[in-house]
């Protein structure tokens, strides 16, 4: 049947000599100009103002910007250049990126693919011949490795919202070790078939994370506001909440860990984080090329995988990025398509 349908479609646009008969096709879609008119008649003023502001380095956090000025005057040349991955999938780049947004340090962005997605750009290789990401140029000096970059940003920009509390150094070091422990167990489980062992370890370490989030009465690790500790945890707790249900049928974002659940909600309320975080589907598809084969647990994960893949499945509202206002999300899609329509048309052709 599919063959017949395909044949009918192809034959409807072919001349007898098998050349295309363009007159038989009808373009019933609105033009880009017509779409733009429709969009502007429906969007709110604040939506358009923010979208235009993003293009000149201001406005809300977004992954498209190559310049972020915040409160700096027009024409200001930032003292920081962040070299990050093109697709915004690198967790180590995400940490530095979120720190810059929280501290509101003006910066430029240079993008280069992760190694598993393409060749490194000449711009990146000039400052880091190994091509590792992230890299940052800070006041004329080049720094690599995310933790080093983050410490330098705290030291060089002390007047921009300090994110380290030095009277809690011992606790901060302890929490940094906990973050690495949680990462190690998560990574090991995703790439292993030893589900029972890792499930026990994952549950145990998340209970410890949950307990630590209750020490300073939260919702963040050090109390009522975000700190560098939260930023260190963010990329991997974000990826855990997506990948563990998908591959292992195990939820980290659940009332089983009430303080952690409160932390997830607090982070989602931050405009800085909302503007750069990714979605469950993307994480579940971009992780295997980055870290190797992720093993799906038989009989347990399929219902969650079906939901994340868009095939129904668990139906528990697992994905927290589903927009509260679908119409707002649709307008944002149209704005982005219109803004990039020439490249999209060129790619499609």
C-alpha positions in Angstrom: 0.0 0.0 0.0 2.8 2.4 0.9 4.4 1.7 -2.5 1.2 2.5 -4.3 0.7 5.8 -2.3 4.3 6.8 -3.0 3.9 6.0 -6.6 0.7 8.0 -6.9 2.4 11.0 -5.3 5.4 10.8 -7.5 3.5 10.2 -10.7 1.2 13.2 -10.0 4.1 15.5 -10.4 5.9 13.9 -13.3 5.7 14.5 -17.1 5.8 11.5 -19.5 9.6 11.9 -19.8 9.9 11.7 -16.0 10.7 15.4 -15.6 9.0 17.3 -12.8 5.8 19.1 -13.7 5.9 22.0 -11.3 2.5 23.4 -12.4 0.8 20.3 -10.9 2.0 21.3 -7.4 0.1 23.9 -5.4 1.7 26.0 -2.7 -1.1 26.5 -0.1 1.2 27.5 2.8 1.4 31.2 4.0 4.6 33.1 3.1 7.2 34.0 5.7 5.9 37.6 5.6 2.3 36.4 6.2 3.5 34.3 9.1 5.3 37.2 10.6 2.1 39.3 10.4 0.1 36.6 12.0 2.6 36.2 14.8 2.8 39.9 15.6 -0.9 40.1 15.8 -1.0 37.4 18.5 2.2 37.9 20.6 2.5 40.2 23.6 4.7 43.2 23.6 7.1 41.7 26.2 7.7 38.7 24.0 8.9 40.7 21.1 10.9 43.1 23.3 12.8 40.2 24.9 13.4 38.5 21.6 14.9 41.6 20.0 16.9 42.4 23.1 18.5 38.9 23.0 19.9 39.7 19.6 22.0 42.6 21.0 23.3 40.8 24.1 20.5 41.6 26.5 17.2 40.1 27.4 16.7 36.7 29.0 19.1 33.8 29.1 19.1 31.9 25.7 21.4 29.5 23.9 21.5 31.5 20.6 23.4 34.5 21.9 27.0 35.1 20.8 27.2 38.2 23.1 25.8 38.8 26.6 26.1 42.4 28.0 23.6 42.4 30.9 23.9 45.9 32.3 27.1 47.0 30.5 26.8 49.9 28.1 26.4 49.5 24.3 29.7 48.9 22.7 31.3 47.4 25.8 33.9 44.7 25.0 33.5 41.8 27.5 36.6 40.6 29.4 35.4 37.0 29.1 35.1 34.7 26.0 33.4 31.3 26.7 34.2 28.6 24.2 31.4 26.0 24.5 29.8 23.3 22.4 27.6 24.3 19.5 24.6 22.3 20.5 24.6 23.3 24.2 24.8 19.6 25.2 28.1 19.6 27.2 27.5 19.4 30.9 30.9 21.0 31.8 30.2 23.9 29.5 26.8 24.2 31.1 28.3 24.8 34.6 30.4 27.7 33.4 27.6 29.1 31.3 25.1 29.1 34.2 27.7 30.7 36.5 28.2 33.6 34.0 24.5 34.1 33.8 24.0 34.1 37.5 26.9 36.5 38.1 25.8 38.6 35.1 29.4 38.9 33.9 29.4 40.2 30.3 30.9 37.6 27.9 31.2 36.6 24.3 30.5 33.0 23.0 32.5 31.0 20.5 31.0 27.7 19.6 32.6 24.4 18.5 31.2 20.9 18.1 31.9 18.2 20.7 34.4 15.7 19.3 31.7 13.1 18.7 29.7 15.5 16.5 32.3 17.1 14.3 35.6 18.8 13.8 36.8 21.4 16.2 36.8 25.0 14.9 40.1 26.8 14.1 39.2 29.4 16.7 39.1 26.8 19.5 42.2 25.1 18.4 44.2 28.3 18.4 43.5 28.8 22.1 43.4 25.1 23.1 45.2 22.8 20.6 43.7 19.7 22.4 40.3 21.0 21.5 38.8 20.2 24.9 35.7 22.1 26.1 35.0 24.4 27.8 37.7 27.0 27.5 37.6 30.6 28.7 39.6 33.7 27.9 39.4 35.7 31.1 41.0 39.2 31.1 43.4 38.0 28.5 44.4 34.7 30.0 43.3 31.3 28.7 41.9 28.7 31.2 40.6 25.2 30.5 38.6 22.7 32.6 35.3 23.8 34.0 36.2 23.8 37.7 39.3 25.9 37.1 37.4 28.4 35.0 34.7 28.7 37.7 37.2 29.4 40.4 38.9 32.0 38.3 35.6 33.7 37.6 34.9 33.9 41.3 38.3 35.3 42.0 38.4 37.8 39.1 34.8 39.1 39.5 34.2 39.3 43.3 31.7 42.2 42.9 29.4 40.1 40.6 27.2 38.1 42.9 29.6 35.9 44.9 28.6 32.3 44.6 31.2 30.9 47.1 30.7 31.1 50.9 34.2 30.9 52.3 33.1 30.4 55.9 31.7 27.0 54.7 34.7 25.7 52.9 34.7 22.4 54.7 31.1 21.7 53.9 31.6 22.9 50.3 34.5 20.5 49.7 32.3 17.7 51.2 29.5 18.5 48.8 31.8 18.6 45.8 33.0 15.1 46.7 29.3 14.0 47.0 28.6 15.4 43.5 31.5 13.4 42.0 30.3 10.2 43.9 26.7 10.7 42.5 28.1 11.3 39.0 30.3 8.2 39.2 27.4 5.9 40.2 25.0 7.4 37.5 27.6 7.1 34.8 28.5 3.6 35.8 24.9 2.4 35.9 24.0 3.9 32.5 26.9 2.1 30.8 26.4 -1.2 32.7 24.0 -4.1 32.7 24.5 -4.6 36.5 21.2 -3.1 37.4 20.5 -4.4 40.9 23.9 -3.3 42.3 23.7 0.1 40.8 20.1 0.7 41.7 20.9 0.2 45.4 23.9 2.5 45.1 22.0 5.2 43.2 19.2 5.2 45.7 21.7 5.5 48.6 23.6 8.4 47.1 20.4 10.3 46.2 19.2 9.8 49.8 22.5 11.4 50.9 22.0 14.3 48.4 18.4 14.7 49.7 19.7 14.8 53.3 22.3 17.4 52.5 19.7 19.6 50.9 17.8 19.6 54.2 20.8 20.8 56.3 20.5 24.5 55.6 16.7 24.5 55.1 17.1 24.9 51.4 15.8 24.9 48.8 19.5 25.1 47.7 22.5 23.2 49.1 23.7 26.2 51.2 20.3 27.7 52.0 17.9 30.1 50.4 19.9 31.2 47.3 21.9 29.5 44.6 25.6 28.9 45.1 28.5 27.3 43.2 27.6 24.0 44.8 24.2 24.0 43.1 25.8 24.9 39.8 28.2 22.0 40.2 25.4 19.6 40.7 23.0 21.0 38.1 24.2 19.4 34.8 24.3 15.9 36.2 21.1 16.0 38.3 19.5 17.4 35.1 20.8 14.5 33.1 19.9 11.9 35.8 16.3 13.0 35.9 16.0 12.3 32.1 18.3 9.3 31.6 17.6 7.1 34.6 13.9 6.7 33.8 14.6 6.2 30.1 17.3 3.6 30.4 16.7 2.1 33.9 13.1 2.8 34.9 14.4 4.7 37.9 13.2 8.2 38.9 15.3 10.8 40.7 12.7 13.5 40.5 10.2 12.0 42.8 8.6 12.5 46.3 10.9 9.7 47.4 13.6 12.4 47.7 11.5 15.4 48.9 14.4 17.9 49.4 15.8 17.0 46.0 12.4 17.4 44.4 12.2 20.9 46.0 15.6 21.6 44.6 14.6 20.7 41.1 11.5 23.0 41.4 13.6 25.8 42.7 16.1 25.5 39.9 13.3 25.4 37.3 12.0 28.7 38.7 15.2 30.5 37.8 15.1 32.3 34.5 18.9 31.8 34.1 18.5 28.0 34.3 15.2 27.9 32.2 17.0 29.6 29.4 19.8 27.1 29.0 18.5 23.7 30.3 17.7 20.9 27.9 14.8 18.5 27.6 14.5 14.8 28.4 14.3 13.6 24.8 17.4 15.5 23.8 19.5 14.2 26.8 18.4 10.6 26.2 19.5 10.8 22.6 22.7 12.9 22.9 24.2 11.0 25.9 25.1 7.7 24.0 27.3 9.4 21.4 29.1 11.2 24.2 29.6 8.5 26.8 29.1 5.2 24.8 26.3 2.7 24.8 23.7 3.2 27.5 22.0 -0.1 28.4 18.3 -0.2 28.7 16.9 -2.3 31.6 14.5 -4.9 30.2 10.9 -4.8 31.3 11.4 -1.7 33.6 12.3 1.3 31.5 10.1 0.8 28.4 7.1 2.7 29.8 9.2 5.7 30.6 11.1 5.5 27.3 7.8 5.4 25.4 6.7 8.6 27.2 9.9 10.5 26.6 10.0 9.3 22.9 6.4 10.6 22.5 4.6 7.3 22.2 2.4 7.5 25.3 4.0 5.3 27.8 3.9 6.0 31.6 1.8 9.1 31.2 2.9 10.5 34.5 3.9 13.9 33.4 7.6 12.9 33.7 9.0 15.8 31.6 9.1 19.1 33.5 9.8 21.2 30.4 6.3 20.7 29.0 5.3 24.4 28.7 2.6 25.7 31.0 1.4 27.9 28.1 1.5 26.0 24.8 0.5 29.1 22.8 3.5 30.9 24.2 5.7 28.0 23.2 4.2 27.9 19.7 4.8 31.6 19.2 8.4 31.1 20.3 8.9 28.4 17.7 7.5 30.6 14.9 9.7 33.5 16.0 12.8 31.3 15.8 11.9 29.8 12.4 11.2 33.3 11.0 14.4 34.7 12.4 16.4 31.8 10.8 14.2 31.0 7.8 16.9 31.7 5.1 19.3 29.1 6.7 16.4 26.7 7.1 15.4 27.0 3.5 19.0 26.6 2.3 19.4 23.5 4.4 16.1 22.0 3.2 17.1 22.6 -0.4 
